[in-house]
Amino acid sequence: MTTEDETAGKREEKVSQYVRGSANRARSVIDEVAEKNKEAVLQVIRDSNRARSVIDGVAEKNKEAVLQVIRDSNRARSVIDGVAEKNKEAVSQVIRVGANRARSGIPGFDELTNGGLISNRAYLAAGSAGTGKTIFSMQFIHSGIVKYGENGVYVTLEETPEQLRRDMFSFGWNLKKLENEGRLILLDASSSRVGFGSKEKFVVPRPFTLDALVYEVNRCIEKTKAKRVVIDCLDAMGLHAKDVEEFRKSLLKLTMILKSFECTSLLISESFDGKTPSRYGVEEFVSDGIIMLHHALDENISEETTLDENPVEGNLLQESKSWSRTRSRRIEVIKMRGSDHSHDLHKFVITQDGIIVESRPEVKRSIRRAVFKARPIE
């Protein structure tokens, strides 16, 4: 072996040793890095587990919060449903009451009857002469036609229809126009009662009988499909009855016919003493309600006391009274089957537009005034 071969062998051995050393060092570095990375990865995994645990905790809390919101929402829905149900019942009650009432159209009066007269019933409108019974009843008929679309029949046993048209026109109620439109019938029963002929289209034939009256009322209701009827007045009917029992039977028959057509009716009755609502004592028992109108004489008294001081002659105490008398109209609902109503007296006035009722009850006040004056000493 030559010297060059030996030198080459040594060089190759050194290179191999270097390569092995470098590889060992690299493997050691790689292992160290891998160990560190493994620790880092494990740390990441541990951190991830902790994060997942935190997230799960938050999610659990959020889940509970969501469930609480749902429970609160259900409770709120339950409360809302309860309120809605109560409101529904209240609205239904209002609808039932309103649907079962015949509004009078007389300002202030419906407040006395809890929203109007109960439909399909007969009411006694009583009062002495001059109380406004005819105006009240015709306003009920006229308002029913023009305001609520309910046709009417007005049976007059004392006044002629022509006189009634003239009187009511002063309030702006054109009855002739409503008759021509087929929404109102004025049934003339006054002419046949006294044996006179009549030019009216609707008239009770002569000789006048209670059966003939009931028949014509029936025919007029069918003709105009009326929902409101007024009989003015029962006292004139009673004069043609043989006795109270016959009058009672005729009145019962009439009210049964009115109710069979689902009419809300006013039966006018004269009160001779201003206290009892009927003449024969049977009308109030046949009717479903009693409306009493009054036209009473009121005395307004005022008192004044005056003290004149005079140190020389002595003091003088004087009392003076003054009074005035005026008539005022009042209305009260004495009876109303199936409904609450006002039990007070209420003032009303007759204006150019008809009757207006004060819905607040009348309150009496008594005031005594004392004025003390010093008289100068002469």
MARDO-549598 format. One record per residue (C-alpha): residue number from 1; residue in three letters; x, y, z negated. Coordinates in steps of 0.1 Angstrom, whole numbers. Example, Ala and Ser with C-alpha at 12.3 -4.5 7.8 and 13.67 -1.06 7.14 Angstrom:
! residues 2
{r 1; "ALA"; {123; -45; -78}} {r 2; "SER"; {137; -11; -71}} 
***
This chain:
! residues 378
{r 1; "MET"; {0; 0; 0}} {r 2; "THR"; {14; 34; 9}} {r 3; "THR"; {15; 65; -11}} {r 4; "GLU"; {-13; 81; 9}} {r 5; "ASP"; {-36; 52; 3}} {r 6; "GLU"; {-31; 55; -34}} {r 7; "THR"; {-37; 92; -33}} {r 8; "ALA"; {-70; 86; -13}} {r 9; "GLY"; {-81; 59; -38}} {r 10; "LYS"; {-76; 82; -68}} {r 11; "ARG"; {-94; 110; -51}} {r 12; "GLU"; {-124; 88; -43}} {r 13; "GLU"; {-124; 75; -79}} {r 14; "LYS"; {-125; 111; -92}} {r 15; "VAL"; {-153; 120; -68}} {r 16; "SER"; {-173; 90; -80}} {r 17; "GLN"; {-167; 99; -116}} {r 18; "TYR"; {-178; 135; -109}} {r 19; "VAL"; {-209; 123; -91}} {r 20; "ARG"; {-218; 100; -120}} {r 21; "GLY"; {-212; 127; -145}} {r 22; "SER"; {-233; 152; -126}} {r 23; "ALA"; {-260; 127; -122}} {r 24; "ASN"; {-260; 119; -159}} {r 25; "ARG"; {-260; 156; -168}} {r 26; "ALA"; {-288; 162; -143}} {r 27; "ARG"; {-308; 133; -157}} {r 28; "SER"; {-302; 146; -192}} {r 29; "VAL"; {-314; 181; -182}} {r 30; "ILE"; {-344; 166; -163}} {r 31; "ASP"; {-353; 144; -193}} {r 32; "GLU"; {-350; 174; -216}} {r 33; "VAL"; {-372; 195; -193}} {r 34; "ALA"; {-396; 167; -190}} {r 35; "GLU"; {-398; 164; -228}} {r 36; "LYS"; {-404; 201; -231}} {r 37; "ASN"; {-430; 200; -203}} {r 38; "LYS"; {-446; 170; -220}} {r 39; "GLU"; {-448; 190; -252}} {r 40; "ALA"; {-462; 220; -234}} {r 41; "VAL"; {-487; 198; -216}} {r 42; "LEU"; {-497; 182; -249}} {r 43; "GLN"; {-500; 217; -264}} {r 44; "VAL"; {-522; 228; -235}} {r 45; "ILE"; {-543; 197; -240}} {r 46; "ARG"; {-545; 205; -277}} {r 47; "ASP"; {-554; 241; -269}} {r 48; "SER"; {-579; 229; -244}} {r 49; "ASN"; {-595; 207; -270}} {r 50; "ARG"; {-597; 235; -294}} {r 51; "ALA"; {-611; 258; -268}} {r 52; "ARG"; {-637; 231; -259}} {r 53; "SER"; {-645; 228; -295}} {r 54; "VAL"; {-650; 265; -298}} {r 55; "ILE"; {-670; 265; -266}} {r 56; "ASP"; {-691; 236; -279}} {r 57; "GLY"; {-697; 256; -311}} {r 58; "VAL"; {-706; 287; -292}} {r 59; "ALA"; {-729; 266; -270}} {r 60; "GLU"; {-745; 250; -300}} {r 61; "LYS"; {-751; 284; -315}} {r 62; "ASN"; {-764; 298; -282}} {r 63; "LYS"; {-786; 267; -279}} {r 64; "GLU"; {-800; 274; -314}} {r 65; "ALA"; {-804; 311; -304}} {r 66; "VAL"; {-822; 301; -272}} {r 67; "LEU"; {-844; 277; -291}} {r 68; "GLN"; {-852; 305; -316}} {r 69; "VAL"; {-860; 329; -288}} {r 70; "ILE"; {-883; 302; -273}} {r 71; "ARG"; {-899; 296; -307}} {r 72; "ASP"; {-904; 334; -312}} {r 73; "SER"; {-918; 336; -276}} {r 74; "ASN"; {-942; 308; -284}} {r 75; "ARG"; {-953; 326; -316}} {r 76; "ALA"; {-956; 359; -297}} {r 77; "ARG"; {-976; 341; -270}} {r 78; "SER"; {-998; 326; -297}} {r 79; "VAL"; {-1004; 361; -312}} {r 80; "ILE"; {-1011; 376; -278}} {r 81; "ASP"; {-1035; 347; -270}} {r 82; "GLY"; {-1052; 353; -303}} {r 83; "VAL"; {-1055; 390; -297}} {r 84; "ALA"; {-1066; 384; -261}} {r 85; "GLU"; {-1092; 359; -274}} {r 86; "LYS"; {-1106; 385; -299}} {r 87; "ASN"; {-1106; 412; -272}} {r 88; "LYS"; {-1123; 388; -249}} {r 89; "GLU"; {-1150; 380; -275}} {r 90; "ALA"; {-1154; 418; -282}} {r 91; "VAL"; {-1157; 426; -245}} {r 92; "SER"; {-1182; 397; -241}} {r 93; "GLN"; {-1202; 410; -271}} {r 94; "VAL"; {-1203; 445; -255}} {r 95; "ILE"; {-1213; 430; -222}} {r 96; "ARG"; {-1240; 409; -238}} {r 97; "VAL"; {-1253; 439; -258}} {r 98; "GLY"; {-1252; 462; -227}} {r 99; "ALA"; {-1268; 436; -205}} {r 100; "ASN"; {-1296; 431; -230}} {r 101; "ARG"; {-1304; 468; -234}} {r 102; "ALA"; {-1326; 492; -215}} {r 103; "ARG"; {-1308; 526; -217}} {r 104; "SER"; {-1334; 554; -223}} {r 105; "GLY"; {-1315; 581; -204}} {r 106; "ILE"; {-1326; 605; -232}} {r 107; "PRO"; {-1295; 622; -246}} {r 108; "GLY"; {-1288; 611; -282}} {r 109; "PHE"; {-1316; 586; -285}} {r 110; "ASP"; {-1297; 554; -276}} {r 111; "GLU"; {-1273; 561; -305}} {r 112; "LEU"; {-1303; 556; -328}} {r 113; "THR"; {-1311; 521; -313}} {r 114; "ASN"; {-1276; 507; -311}} {r 115; "GLY"; {-1272; 512; -274}} {r 116; "GLY"; {-1308; 513; -261}} {r 117; "LEU"; {-1341; 494; -264}} {r 118; "ILE"; {-1339; 456; -261}} {r 119; "SER"; {-1351; 447; -226}} {r 120; "ASN"; {-1383; 428; -219}} {r 121; "ARG"; {-1401; 440; -250}} {r 122; "ALA"; {-1430; 464; -258}} {r 123; "TYR"; {-1425; 494; -281}} {r 124; "LEU"; {-1450; 517; -297}} {r 125; "ALA"; {-1443; 554; -292}} {r 126; "ALA"; {-1465; 571; -318}} {r 127; "GLY"; {-1471; 607; -329}} {r 128; "SER"; {-1497; 634; -334}} {r 129; "ALA"; {-1507; 658; -307}} {r 130; "GLY"; {-1479; 680; -294}} {r 131; "THR"; {-1450; 659; -306}} {r 132; "GLY"; {-1438; 651; -270}} {r 133; "LYS"; {-1449; 615; -265}} {r 134; "THR"; {-1457; 620; -228}} {r 135; "ILE"; {-1425; 638; -221}} {r 136; "PHE"; {-1405; 612; -240}} {r 137; "SER"; {-1422; 583; -221}} {r 138; "MET"; {-1419; 599; -187}} {r 139; "GLN"; {-1383; 607; -193}} {r 140; "PHE"; {-1377; 570; -201}} {r 141; "ILE"; {-1394; 561; -168}} {r 142; "HIS"; {-1377; 588; -147}} {r 143; "SER"; {-1343; 581; -160}} {r 144; "GLY"; {-1348; 544; -155}} {r 145; "ILE"; {-1354; 550; -118}} {r 146; "VAL"; {-1328; 577; -109}} {r 147; "LYS"; {-1300; 566; -133}} {r 148; "TYR"; {-1304; 528; -137}} {r 149; "GLY"; {-1322; 517; -106}} {r 150; "GLU"; {-1352; 503; -125}} {r 151; "ASN"; {-1386; 510; -108}} {r 152; "GLY"; {-1415; 521; -130}} {r 153; "VAL"; {-1452; 522; -135}} {r 154; "TYR"; {-1469; 549; -155}} {r 155; "VAL"; {-1506; 542; -165}} {r 156; "THR"; {-1525; 574; -174}} {r 157; "LEU"; {-1558; 570; -192}} {r 158; "GLU"; {-1563; 606; -203}} {r 159; "GLU"; {-1545; 630; -179}} {r 160; "THR"; {-1549; 628; -141}} {r 161; "PRO"; {-1519; 618; -121}} {r 162; "GLU"; {-1519; 652; -104}} {r 163; "GLN"; {-1517; 671; -137}} {r 164; "LEU"; {-1489; 648; -148}} {r 165; "ARG"; {-1470; 656; -116}} {r 166; "ARG"; {-1473; 693; -122}} {r 167; "ASP"; {-1463; 691; -159}} {r 168; "MET"; {-1433; 669; -152}} {r 169; "PHE"; {-1421; 690; -123}} {r 170; "SER"; {-1412; 718; -148}} {r 171; "PHE"; {-1384; 696; -160}} {r 172; "GLY"; {-1372; 690; -124}} {r 173; "TRP"; {-1387; 656; -121}} {r 174; "ASN"; {-1402; 652; -87}} {r 175; "LEU"; {-1426; 623; -93}} {r 176; "LYS"; {-1442; 626; -58}} {r 177; "LYS"; {-1409; 620; -42}} {r 178; "LEU"; {-1403; 588; -62}} {r 179; "GLU"; {-1438; 576; -54}} {r 180; "ASN"; {-1432; 581; -17}} {r 181; "GLU"; {-1400; 561; -20}} {r 182; "GLY"; {-1419; 532; -36}} {r 183; "ARG"; {-1400; 534; -68}} {r 184; "LEU"; {-1428; 548; -90}} {r 185; "ILE"; {-1465; 542; -93}} {r 186; "LEU"; {-1489; 565; -112}} {r 187; "LEU"; {-1519; 544; -120}} {r 188; "ASP"; {-1550; 565; -124}} {r 189; "ALA"; {-1572; 550; -152}} {r 190; "SER"; {-1585; 583; -164}} {r 191; "SER"; {-1610; 590; -135}} {r 192; "SER"; {-1628; 557; -138}} {r 193; "ARG"; {-1630; 561; -176}} {r 194; "VAL"; {-1652; 592; -172}} {r 195; "GLY"; {-1670; 579; -141}} {r 196; "PHE"; {-1653; 601; -115}} {r 197; "GLY"; {-1640; 592; -82}} {r 198; "SER"; {-1602; 594; -74}} {r 199; "LYS"; {-1582; 602; -43}} {r 200; "GLU"; {-1552; 585; -58}} {r 201; "LYS"; {-1537; 555; -40}} {r 202; "PHE"; {-1536; 534; -72}} {r 203; "VAL"; {-1567; 536; -94}} {r 204; "VAL"; {-1586; 514; -118}} {r 205; "PRO"; {-1620; 508; -101}} {r 206; "ARG"; {-1653; 518; -117}} {r 207; "PRO"; {-1668; 508; -140}} {r 208; "PHE"; {-1638; 508; -162}} {r 209; "THR"; {-1632; 477; -182}} {r 210; "LEU"; {-1601; 464; -201}} {r 211; "ASP"; {-1599; 434; -178}} {r 212; "ALA"; {-1599; 457; -148}} {r 213; "LEU"; {-1571; 478; -163}} {r 214; "VAL"; {-1550; 447; -171}} {r 215; "TYR"; {-1555; 434; -135}} {r 216; "GLU"; {-1544; 467; -119}} {r 217; "VAL"; {-1514; 470; -141}} {r 218; "ASN"; {-1504; 435; -130}} {r 219; "ARG"; {-1509; 444; -94}} {r 220; "CYS"; {-1488; 476; -96}} {r 221; "ILE"; {-1459; 459; -113}} {r 222; "GLU"; {-1459; 433; -85}} {r 223; "LYS"; {-1461; 460; -59}} {r 224; "THR"; {-1431; 481; -70}} {r 225; "LYS"; {-1412; 453; -88}} {r 226; "ALA"; {-1412; 475; -119}} {r 227; "LYS"; {-1389; 470; -149}} {r 228; "ARG"; {-1403; 498; -170}} {r 229; "VAL"; {-1440; 505; -178}} {r 230; "VAL"; {-1458; 531; -199}} {r 231; "ILE"; {-1494; 529; -211}} {r 232; "ASP"; {-1506; 564; -220}} {r 233; "CYS"; {-1525; 558; -243}} {r 234; "LEU"; {-1538; 529; -263}} {r 235; "ASP"; {-1564; 549; -281}} {r 236; "ALA"; {-1583; 554; -249}} {r 237; "MET"; {-1581; 517; -243}} {r 238; "GLY"; {-1595; 510; -277}} {r 239; "LEU"; {-1626; 532; -271}} {r 240; "HIS"; {-1637; 506; -245}} {r 241; "ALA"; {-1634; 476; -267}} {r 242; "LYS"; {-1665; 462; -285}} {r 243; "ASP"; {-1645; 458; -317}} {r 244; "VAL"; {-1610; 456; -331}} {r 245; "GLU"; {-1607; 419; -322}} {r 246; "GLU"; {-1615; 425; -286}} {r 247; "PHE"; {-1590; 453; -285}} {r 248; "ARG"; {-1563; 431; -301}} {r 249; "LYS"; {-1569; 403; -275}} {r 250; "SER"; {-1567; 428; -246}} {r 251; "LEU"; {-1535; 443; -260}} {r 252; "LEU"; {-1520; 409; -265}} {r 253; "LYS"; {-1529; 399; -229}} {r 254; "LEU"; {-1514; 432; -216}} {r 255; "THR"; {-1481; 428; -235}} {r 256; "MET"; {-1478; 392; -224}} {r 257; "ILE"; {-1482; 403; -187}} {r 258; "LEU"; {-1456; 430; -192}} {r 259; "LYS"; {-1431; 405; -207}} {r 260; "SER"; {-1438; 379; -181}} {r 261; "PHE"; {-1425; 404; -155}} {r 262; "GLU"; {-1395; 412; -178}} {r 263; "CYS"; {-1406; 448; -182}} {r 264; "THR"; {-1395; 471; -210}} {r 265; "SER"; {-1426; 490; -220}} {r 266; "LEU"; {-1437; 520; -241}} {r 267; "LEU"; {-1472; 519; -254}} {r 268; "ILE"; {-1483; 554; -265}} {r 269; "SER"; {-1504; 558; -296}} {r 270; "GLU"; {-1520; 588; -313}} {r 271; "SER"; {-1513; 594; -350}} {r 272; "PHE"; {-1539; 615; -366}} {r 273; "ASP"; {-1522; 621; -399}} {r 274; "GLY"; {-1486; 621; -386}} {r 275; "LYS"; {-1478; 592; -408}} {r 276; "THR"; {-1496; 560; -397}} {r 277; "PRO"; {-1485; 550; -361}} {r 278; "SER"; {-1519; 537; -349}} {r 279; "ARG"; {-1556; 542; -351}} {r 280; "TYR"; {-1568; 506; -352}} {r 281; "GLY"; {-1540; 490; -373}} {r 282; "VAL"; {-1532; 463; -348}} {r 283; "GLU"; {-1509; 481; -324}} {r 284; "GLU"; {-1478; 480; -346}} {r 285; "PHE"; {-1481; 442; -351}} {r 286; "VAL"; {-1484; 435; -314}} {r 287; "SER"; {-1453; 457; -305}} {r 288; "ASP"; {-1417; 448; -310}} {r 289; "GLY"; {-1407; 482; -322}} {r 290; "ILE"; {-1421; 515; -334}} {r 291; "ILE"; {-1408; 550; -324}} {r 292; "MET"; {-1424; 578; -344}} {r 293; "LEU"; {-1424; 614; -332}} {r 294; "HIS"; {-1431; 643; -356}} {r 295; "HIS"; {-1439; 679; -352}} {r 296; "ALA"; {-1440; 693; -387}} {r 297; "LEU"; {-1443; 727; -402}} {r 298; "ASP"; {-1411; 737; -420}} {r 299; "GLU"; {-1409; 764; -447}} {r 300; "ASN"; {-1375; 781; -450}} {r 301; "ILE"; {-1371; 798; -483}} {r 302; "SER"; {-1342; 821; -493}} {r 303; "GLU"; {-1337; 836; -527}} {r 304; "GLU"; {-1317; 866; -538}} {r 305; "THR"; {-1309; 879; -573}} {r 306; "THR"; {-1298; 915; -578}} {r 307; "LEU"; {-1284; 930; -610}} {r 308; "ASP"; {-1286; 968; -614}} {r 309; "GLU"; {-1263; 981; -641}} {r 310; "ASN"; {-1273; 1011; -661}} {r 311; "PRO"; {-1255; 1017; -694}} {r 312; "VAL"; {-1280; 1044; -704}} {r 313; "GLU"; {-1314; 1028; -695}} {r 314; "GLY"; {-1302; 992; -696}} {r 315; "ASN"; {-1294; 966; -669}} {r 316; "LEU"; {-1321; 954; -645}} {r 317; "LEU"; {-1321; 919; -631}} {r 318; "GLN"; {-1343; 915; -600}} {r 319; "GLU"; {-1351; 883; -581}} {r 320; "SER"; {-1366; 883; -546}} {r 321; "LYS"; {-1377; 855; -523}} {r 322; "SER"; {-1384; 854; -486}} {r 323; "TRP"; {-1397; 826; -465}} {r 324; "SER"; {-1405; 818; -429}} {r 325; "ARG"; {-1426; 790; -413}} {r 326; "THR"; {-1415; 773; -381}} {r 327; "ARG"; {-1424; 740; -365}} {r 328; "SER"; {-1396; 715; -356}} {r 329; "ARG"; {-1397; 682; -339}} {r 330; "ARG"; {-1381; 650; -354}} {r 331; "ILE"; {-1379; 614; -343}} {r 332; "GLU"; {-1374; 581; -362}} {r 333; "VAL"; {-1372; 544; -353}} {r 334; "ILE"; {-1394; 527; -379}} {r 335; "LYS"; {-1391; 492; -365}} {r 336; "MET"; {-1370; 473; -339}} {r 337; "ARG"; {-1371; 436; -338}} {r 338; "GLY"; {-1338; 418; -332}} {r 339; "SER"; {-1315; 449; -336}} {r 340; "ASP"; {-1302; 473; -362}} {r 341; "HIS"; {-1312; 509; -358}} {r 342; "SER"; {-1310; 543; -375}} {r 343; "HIS"; {-1333; 546; -406}} {r 344; "ASP"; {-1330; 584; -407}} {r 345; "LEU"; {-1350; 613; -393}} {r 346; "HIS"; {-1333; 630; -364}} {r 347; "LYS"; {-1342; 664; -349}} {r 348; "PHE"; {-1349; 668; -312}} {r 349; "VAL"; {-1357; 696; -289}} {r 350; "ILE"; {-1376; 699; -256}} {r 351; "THR"; {-1354; 717; -231}} {r 352; "GLN"; {-1359; 726; -194}} {r 353; "ASP"; {-1342; 692; -187}} {r 354; "GLY"; {-1363; 672; -211}} {r 355; "ILE"; {-1358; 659; -246}} {r 356; "ILE"; {-1324; 660; -264}} {r 357; "VAL"; {-1321; 641; -297}} {r 358; "GLU"; {-1295; 650; -323}} {r 359; "SER"; {-1278; 617; -330}} {r 360; "ARG"; {-1267; 628; -364}} {r 361; "PRO"; {-1293; 625; -391}} {r 362; "GLU"; {-1308; 657; -405}} {r 363; "VAL"; {-1293; 670; -438}} {r 364; "LYS"; {-1313; 693; -460}} {r 365; "ARG"; {-1294; 721; -478}} {r 366; "SER"; {-1306; 745; -504}} {r 367; "ILE"; {-1286; 777; -510}} {r 368; "ARG"; {-1293; 803; -536}} {r 369; "ARG"; {-1274; 836; -534}} {r 370; "ALA"; {-1267; 861; -562}} {r 371; "VAL"; {-1256; 896; -554}} {r 372; "PHE"; {-1246; 919; -582}} {r 373; "LYS"; {-1247; 956; -575}} {r 374; "ALA"; {-1237; 985; -598}} {r 375; "ARG"; {-1261; 1015; -597}} {r 376; "PRO"; {-1243; 1048; -600}} {r 377; "ILE"; {-1252; 1068; -631}} {r 378; "GLU"; {-1268; 1101; -624}} 
***
